Amino acid sequence: MPDQTLRMSFNAVAALYAEMRPGYPQELIEDVVTLSGIPDKGKILEIGCGTGQATRSFAARGYEMVCLDIGSDLIDVARERLGGCKNVTFVVCSFEEWDPDRCFNLVISATAFRWVDAQLRYTKSAEVLVDTGALAVFSNRHVRKDEGFFAEVQELYRVHVPEWHEAPHGNTSAATVITEPGRERFREPIERRYPWSKRYTADQYIRLLSTYSDHITLPGGKREKLFDGVRGLINRDYRGRILKHYEAVLDLWKKKD
């Protein structure tokens, strides 16, 4: 079962999460729609909608959406960002505890699937999908971590957070080589990768780090010393700006016939 303290930590920084966490490439959204085969007026369940980074792209297409999240503050921000879209219903509830009252053409989970209990996430996803339905899991993964600033900053983590072997830079791929219950109800996943990058000032990068669960839950004094060191490194040796390379990762499973 995922660490519940980490899992709940995002709710404490809901506004900052909405500001700093990136969305997803439009090509990825298009591929989810095309590969899933969702009909024009189809129904989507979103697991872990957060502040709506992915929700907006699907809601704008007119799909009927039910969006779950355990963070009430996160959902409040998502509601505001979507401007009261009448085709979207937000529910403060975990996927594990949620009691479905309908079936869906598509289940999506953006950067949240890893927080769902591995013993039921595939099984329950399959149960709430129509026979022709699909599960789309996607996230932004940090790549090229072993060069430039991202290699050099490891020393600061070793000094200030020695219990971490290396600095986390966001979520890893949703795909897993471990067979989990319910995986057998889906065909082999269709995999897509979308490279992109973004520049951050020192302050922007600190704000981004402040939305990562492991950084949020660091003791305050330790976190501030780490952030002071990171900020100083960027300003001193990288002229105040760094380039972070991402790879958006999509794994889409169609239900077996």
Order of alpha helices (4+ residues) and beta strands (2+ residues): alpha-alpha-alpha-beta-alpha-beta-alpha-beta-beta-alpha-beta-alpha-alpha-beta-alpha-alpha-alpha-beta
